[in-house]
Amino acid sequence: MSHREKMAAAFCAALLLAGLTAGGASAGGSDSSEEKPVCVPILMYHEIKTYKTGKDVILPWEFENDLKYLAENGYTAVTMEDLLAYTQDEADLPEKPIVLTFDDGYLSTYVYAFPLLKKYHSKIVFSIIGKNTDDFSSIPDDDLDYSHVTWDQLNEMLDSGCVEVQNHSYNLHKYGKRIGCVQLPGESYADYEKLLAGDVGKLQTEIALRTGRLPTTFAYPFGSYSQTTDQILTELGFRATLTCDYGVNLITRDPDCLFRLKRICRSHNHAAGGLLTEAYKTIKQR
C-alpha cells in the first residue's frame, strides 16, 4: 500500500470513528457566468490580550468594536463551510458576507473572543496548530503569553456554533530550514507530498477523532506556500486554503476560487472599518 493510500485509509477510519460522512460537490450546479462574483473580505486575527499589542495582537475592546461595526454596517460573519456550500451546493450567501479568522489556536481566543462571539451572535474560523493543542491538553497552562487551547476548550467552542475549526498544520508552524509548509529547493515532489500528508494528515485525523469534525480548509503557516502545495492538499481532501496575501476575494460558483484566499491582517489601532475601506480599493484596481 502506498503512503497516499495509507493516509486515505487513516482518514476513512477517523471519519467512521467520529461518525462523519464525507461531503461531496453537488452533481448539479448553476452557470457561474450568469451571476456576479460575491465580494468576501476575510479579516485575519491572531491574539487578543490586554497588553503587548502590535501587528498580531489587539485589545479585547478592539475586537468588540469590530463586531459592533460589522453588525451596524450589515455584515454577516460566515464560515468556510458556508463558502463551500455556495460554490458547490448552490447555497446562498448573505448580502454582505465576511469571514473572521483566528490563526494558531491561542488560549486568548477562548478567553476573550469566545464570550464576545456569543454576545454578538457572530462566528469565527479557528485554525489550530495540532501539536500545541496536544501539548496544552496534556499540561494545561493559563498564561496568555504563550498558551493554546485544549481539546476540551475547543470542543466547548465548537458546540456553541460560534466557531469552526480548520487545519493550520500539526507541527509545521515554525521557522528553520523550511519556512512553514513550503517545499525546499531540490526537494522531490514525492518527498514533499510525504511530508505534507504526514503532518497535515495527522492533524486531520486527530481533529476528526477528538471533535467529530473534519476540516476542509488549510491555513498556510506564515502564509507561505509553494506552487505544488495546493495540488497535494487537494489530493488530501482539502477544498480551500487561506493565505496572508492582502486583498478582498471575489467568490464565484467555481470551487477553485476558494484556494489561496486573500486576507486582511487586523493589527492594533487599525479598526475593521478603516481596514475594509482600504481593502475594497484592491477590487477597483483589478
C-alpha positions as CSV (number, residue, x, y, z in Angstrom):
1,M,0.0,0.0,0.0
2,S,1.4,3.4,-1.0
3,H,1.8,6.2,1.5
4,R,-1.1,8.1,0.0
5,E,-3.3,5.1,0.2
6,K,-2.3,4.6,3.9
7,M,-3.3,8.2,4.6
8,A,-6.6,7.8,2.8
9,A,-7.3,4.7,4.9
10,A,-6.5,6.6,8.1
11,F,-8.8,9.4,7.1
12,C,-11.6,6.9,6.4
13,A,-11.1,5.2,9.8
14,A,-11.2,8.6,11.5
15,L,-14.4,9.5,9.8
16,L,-16.1,6.3,10.8
17,L,-15.0,6.6,14.4
18,A,-16.2,10.2,14.5
19,G,-19.5,9.3,12.9
20,L,-18.8,11.6,10.0
21,T,-19.7,11.2,6.3
22,A,-17.6,12.7,3.6
23,G,-19.3,15.6,1.8
24,G,-19.3,15.9,-2.0
25,A,-20.0,18.6,-4.5
26,S,-23.5,18.9,-5.9
27,A,-24.0,16.9,-9.1
28,G,-25.8,19.9,-10.5
29,G,-24.5,23.5,-10.4
30,S,-25.6,26.8,-11.7
31,D,-23.8,28.6,-14.5
32,S,-21.4,30.9,-12.8
33,S,-21.3,33.2,-15.8
34,E,-24.9,34.2,-15.0
35,E,-24.0,35.5,-11.5
36,K,-21.8,38.3,-10.4
37,P,-19.0,37.3,-8.0
38,V,-19.7,37.8,-4.4
39,C,-17.2,40.1,-2.6
40,V,-16.0,38.4,0.6
41,P,-13.4,40.1,2.8
42,I,-11.5,37.9,5.3
43,L,-10.2,39.5,8.4
44,M,-7.2,37.8,10.0
45,Y,-6.7,37.8,13.8
46,H,-4.1,36.0,15.9
47,E,-4.1,37.1,19.6
48,I,-6.3,39.2,21.9
49,K,-4.6,40.5,25.1
50,T,-4.8,43.4,27.5
51,Y,-1.1,44.1,27.0
52,K,1.8,43.6,24.4
53,T,-0.3,44.8,21.5
54,G,1.1,45.0,18.0
55,K,0.8,43.6,14.5
56,D,-0.8,40.3,15.6
57,V,-2.1,41.3,19.0
58,I,-5.2,43.5,19.7
59,L,-7.1,44.5,22.8
60,P,-10.4,42.9,23.8
61,W,-12.3,46.1,23.3
62,E,-10.9,46.4,19.8
63,F,-12.4,43.1,18.8
64,E,-15.7,44.0,20.4
65,N,-15.7,47.3,18.4
66,D,-15.1,45.3,15.2
67,L,-18.1,43.1,16.0
68,K,-20.2,46.1,16.7
69,Y,-19.1,47.8,13.5
70,L,-19.8,44.8,11.4
71,A,-23.3,44.3,12.9
72,E,-24.1,48.0,12.5
73,N,-23.0,48.0,8.9
74,G,-24.9,45.0,7.7
75,Y,-22.2,42.4,7.6
76,T,-22.8,38.7,8.5
77,A,-19.9,36.5,9.6
78,V,-19.8,33.3,7.6
79,T,-17.6,30.2,7.8
80,M,-15.6,28.3,5.3
81,E,-18.4,25.7,5.2
82,D,-20.8,28.5,4.1
83,L,-18.4,29.4,1.2
84,L,-18.1,25.8,0.2
85,A,-21.9,25.4,0.2
86,Y,-22.1,28.4,-2.1
87,T,-19.5,27.2,-4.6
88,Q,-20.5,23.5,-4.6
89,D,-24.1,23.1,-3.4
90,E,-25.9,26.2,-4.8
91,A,-26.5,27.6,-1.4
92,D,-26.9,31.4,-0.9
93,L,-24.7,33.8,1.0
94,P,-26.0,36.8,3.0
95,E,-25.9,40.2,1.4
96,K,-22.6,41.3,3.0
97,P,-20.6,38.2,4.0
98,I,-17.4,38.4,5.9
99,V,-15.1,35.8,7.3
100,L,-13.3,36.3,10.7
101,T,-10.3,34.0,11.0
102,F,-8.2,33.4,14.1
103,D,-4.9,31.6,13.4
104,D,-2.7,29.4,15.7
105,G,-5.2,28.3,18.4
106,Y,-4.2,30.7,21.2
107,L,-5.9,30.4,24.5
108,S,-6.6,34.2,24.3
109,T,-9.2,33.4,21.6
110,Y,-11.1,31.2,24.1
111,V,-10.7,33.7,27.0
112,Y,-11.5,37.0,25.1
113,A,-13.0,36.3,21.7
114,F,-15.3,33.4,22.5
115,P,-17.5,35.3,25.1
116,L,-17.9,38.2,22.6
117,L,-18.9,35.9,19.8
118,K,-21.7,34.6,21.9
119,K,-22.7,38.1,23.0
120,Y,-22.9,39.4,19.4
121,H,-24.0,36.1,17.8
122,S,-21.0,36.1,15.5
123,K,-18.8,33.4,14.1
124,I,-15.1,32.8,13.5
125,V,-12.9,30.3,11.7
126,F,-10.3,28.9,14.2
127,S,-7.2,27.3,12.6
128,I,-5.2,25.4,15.2
129,I,-1.7,24.0,15.4
130,G,-2.2,20.4,16.4
131,K,1.0,19.9,18.5
132,N,0.3,22.9,20.6
133,T,-3.2,21.8,21.3
134,D,-1.9,18.4,22.2
135,D,0.8,19.8,24.5
136,F,-1.5,22.1,26.4
137,S,-4.2,19.4,26.7
138,S,-1.5,17.3,28.4
139,I,-0.2,20.1,30.7
140,P,-2.8,22.9,30.8
141,D,-1.4,26.4,31.4
142,D,-3.4,29.6,31.6
143,D,-0.6,32.0,30.8
144,L,-1.9,34.1,27.9
145,D,1.6,34.9,26.8
146,Y,2.0,31.5,25.1
147,S,-0.8,29.1,26.0
148,H,-3.0,27.4,23.4
149,V,-6.5,25.9,23.8
150,T,-7.0,22.4,25.0
151,W,-9.2,19.9,23.2
152,D,-11.9,20.3,25.8
153,Q,-11.9,24.1,25.3
154,L,-12.0,23.7,21.6
155,N,-15.0,21.3,21.8
156,E,-16.8,23.8,24.0
157,M,-16.2,26.5,21.4
158,L,-17.4,24.2,18.6
159,D,-20.5,23.1,20.4
160,S,-21.6,26.8,20.7
161,G,-22.0,27.1,17.0
162,C,-19.9,30.2,17.0
163,V,-16.6,28.5,16.0
164,E,-15.5,26.4,13.1
165,V,-12.2,24.5,13.3
166,Q,-9.7,24.3,10.5
167,N,-6.2,23.0,9.9
168,H,-3.0,25.1,10.5
169,S,-0.6,22.1,10.4
170,Y,0.3,19.7,13.1
171,N,3.9,20.8,13.6
172,L,5.0,22.8,10.6
173,H,4.3,26.2,12.1
174,K,8.0,27.1,12.6
175,Y,10.9,28.8,11.0
176,G,14.1,26.9,10.2
177,K,15.5,25.4,7.1
178,R,11.9,25.1,6.0
179,I,9.5,28.1,6.5
180,G,6.2,26.6,7.4
181,C,5.0,24.1,4.7
182,V,7.0,25.4,1.8
183,Q,8.8,22.9,-0.5
184,L,12.6,23.0,-0.1
185,P,14.8,23.7,-3.0
186,G,15.8,20.4,-4.6
187,E,13.1,18.5,-2.6
188,S,11.4,16.0,-4.8
189,Y,7.6,16.1,-5.2
190,A,7.3,12.6,-3.6
191,D,9.2,13.7,-0.5
192,Y,7.3,16.9,-0.2
193,E,4.0,15.1,-0.6
194,K,5.0,12.6,2.1
195,L,5.9,15.5,4.5
196,L,2.5,17.3,4.0
197,A,0.5,14.1,4.1
198,G,2.2,13.0,7.3
199,D,1.9,16.3,9.1
200,V,-1.3,17.8,7.8
201,G,-3.0,14.3,7.7
202,K,-2.1,13.7,11.3
203,L,-4.0,16.8,12.4
204,Q,-6.9,15.9,10.1
205,T,-7.3,12.5,11.8
206,E,-6.8,13.9,15.3
207,I,-9.4,16.7,14.8
208,A,-11.9,14.2,13.4
209,L,-11.4,11.8,16.3
210,R,-11.4,14.4,19.1
211,T,-14.2,16.7,17.8
212,G,-16.3,14.8,15.3
213,R,-15.4,17.5,12.6
214,L,-13.2,17.1,9.6
215,P,-11.5,20.4,8.4
216,T,-11.9,21.4,4.8
217,T,-9.5,24.3,4.8
218,F,-5.8,24.7,5.3
219,A,-4.3,27.9,6.6
220,Y,-0.7,28.2,5.4
221,P,1.7,28.6,8.3
222,F,3.1,32.2,8.0
223,G,1.1,32.4,4.8
224,S,3.9,30.6,2.9
225,Y,3.2,28.1,0.1
226,S,4.8,26.6,-3.0
227,Q,3.4,26.0,-6.4
228,T,2.8,22.3,-5.6
229,T,1.2,22.8,-2.2
230,D,-2.4,23.1,-3.3
231,Q,-2.2,20.1,-5.6
232,I,-1.1,17.9,-2.7
233,L,-3.7,19.5,-0.3
234,T,-6.4,18.8,-2.8
235,E,-5.4,15.2,-3.1
236,L,-5.6,15.0,0.7
237,G,-9.2,16.3,0.6
238,F,-8.9,20.0,1.2
239,R,-11.2,22.3,-0.6
240,A,-9.9,25.7,0.4
241,T,-6.7,27.4,1.5
242,L,-6.0,30.7,3.4
243,T,-3.0,32.9,2.7
244,C,-1.7,36.0,4.3
245,D,-1.8,37.8,0.9
246,Y,-3.5,41.1,1.1
247,G,-6.8,41.8,-0.6
248,V,-10.5,41.0,-0.9
249,N,-11.9,37.9,-2.5
250,L,-14.4,37.6,-5.4
251,I,-16.2,34.3,-4.8
252,T,-18.0,32.6,-7.7
253,R,-19.7,29.2,-8.1
254,D,-16.3,27.8,-9.2
255,P,-14.9,25.7,-6.3
256,D,-11.4,26.5,-7.4
257,C,-11.9,30.1,-6.3
258,L,-11.5,29.1,-2.6
259,F,-7.8,28.3,-3.0
260,R,-5.3,30.9,-1.9
261,L,-7.9,33.2,-0.4
262,K,-6.6,36.7,0.5
263,R,-6.9,38.1,4.0
264,I,-6.7,41.5,5.8
265,C,-4.5,41.5,8.9
266,R,-6.2,43.1,11.8
267,S,-3.5,44.9,13.8
268,H,-3.6,47.1,16.9
269,N,-5.0,50.6,16.3
270,H,-6.3,49.5,12.8
271,A,-10.0,49.1,13.2
272,A,-12.1,46.9,10.9
273,G,-13.9,49.8,9.3
274,G,-10.8,51.5,8.0
275,L,-9.2,48.3,7.0
276,L,-12.2,47.2,4.9
277,T,-12.4,50.6,3.2
278,E,-8.8,50.4,2.1
279,A,-9.0,46.7,1.1
280,Y,-12.0,47.3,-1.1
281,K,-9.8,49.5,-3.2
282,T,-7.9,46.4,-4.4
283,I,-11.1,45.3,-6.1
284,K,-11.3,48.5,-8.2
285,Q,-7.6,48.1,-9.2
286,R,-8.2,44.6,-10.7
